[in-house]
Amino acid sequence: MPPRATFRDVFAVREFRALWFSEILSVAGDRLALVALTLLVYNRTGSPLLAAVAYAAGYLPWVIGGLFLADVADRYPRRTVMVGCDVVRAVLVAAMAVPGVPLLALVALLFATTMFTPPFESARAAITPDILQGELYVLGAGVIQTTFLAAQVAGAVGGGIAVAFVGTRPALAIDAGTFVLSGLLIAFGIRA
């Protein structure tokens, strides 16, 4: 009987490490932008309602993007979809960091940024079985799911800390950088 797969075996796969780290950057970046923008809206308006609307703009696209964009991962090469989503999100978040952008435009940019998360996640889920097979896939899928949830928490905390120490616009610039790094990891760490 062959030995059972271990987490060490999963992380020994170079492509999985690239995918895993890109997931951390991508998800944490999503949450960082969400928190930074919500705090910016609250600071500018003093309205908890408008801050809540801005926060909701980071979740509503999951419904819309999940319904209309997630199948993009099945129509195009998965790595290309993931890199493309990261490039678009980096550009949109960088646009949010530009001084003088009106609040409504910032919320619209956050909405648009989040719209590209469902296709990214669909492509990531579809490419994982190509990278890991058998028991390795089962363990790897568990690692990715746990990482997704942990990165959401870390991104939210990191967003609050970044805004407190460097301000909203630099925090958004840092977030744009997370998407650039994620795209590079996928482009150069995962085979086509």
Secondary structure, 3 states (H helix, E strand, C coil): CCCCCCHHHHHCCHHHHHHHHHHHHHHHHHHHHHHHHHHHHHHHHCCHHHHHHHHHCCCHHHHHHHHHCCCHHHHCCHHHHHHHHHHHHHHHHHHHCCCCCCHHHHHHHHHHHHHCHHHHHHHHHHHHHHHCCCHHHHHHHHHHHHHHHHHHHHHHHHHHHHHHHHCHHHHHHHHHHHHHHHHHHHHHHCCC
